[in-house]
Amino acid sequence: MRLIDIHSHGGGGHAFGESVEGTLAALKAHQATGTSQMVASLVTEPLDAMVERVAVVREAMAQDPDLLGIHLEGPFLAPSRKGAHPPHALIEPTPDAVSRLLDAAEGTIRQITMAPELPGALAAIERFASEDVVVAVGHTECTAAQAKAAFDAGARLITHAYNAMPPISGRAPGPLGAALADERVFIEVIADGFHVAPESIALLFAAAPGRVVLMTDAMAAAASSEGTYMLGELEVTVADGKALLTGTDTLAGSTLVLSHALEVCEQMGLPREAVVEAATVTPLRALEACGWSAPA
């Protein structure tokens, strides 16, 4: 069983992008818990810093093919839904900013999280999708209509469903409601017992069979000890398995590993076959939604 985590920021005491050695160590820490392959997620920082971290992960990828690519969680996020991302580094997806990231990555970006209501976002989504990058709608205030416009422009994923987005309601289904109704779109969820209630996770599996992606959103404390860490520019305190921005109640990633996410879902009573699919086959299908092919 090849578990594939397409959204993780680090583990084993290391953050992806901190250094080549640290990036490889984070991968190995997750592999020791049962994960086979990973996409290295980078949090929002000033564009120059993100470009530098992209170069680090590219070099690590050249040394270990189990790093499948890069996920940029930002910098094109809604300030009101920033979560654990520094507000001063959030920017609009201008053509120049998009080009800088694509040029720096040289084909290694697998997905990017973006708020589709930002000025220029739909054009940016089309550009990323044309470069085989899966755009994930997330950290957003968008309406269902705006999310649908993003899906029509080429977005094919929802970043950590329920978190950092408007909730589903009767007259305002929001981005998650739009994704549930659109069979083109895959849906990430963090099954760690903190981010999403069991009933809400079960709803995703029932409403979007074959489209749910289990991922971890793990930060450096995963497969490591509790204490104080840095997530990009921000300090995170990890205690009792929960990662919070220091001095706040804002979740800052997780300490989850993918094998434990499977256990959480099975303990909820979800069918094992569906749960395994969400951590093996479906993540690759999500990454391949815009034309990229996984190495044989």
Disulfide bonds with the S-S distance in Angstrom:
none
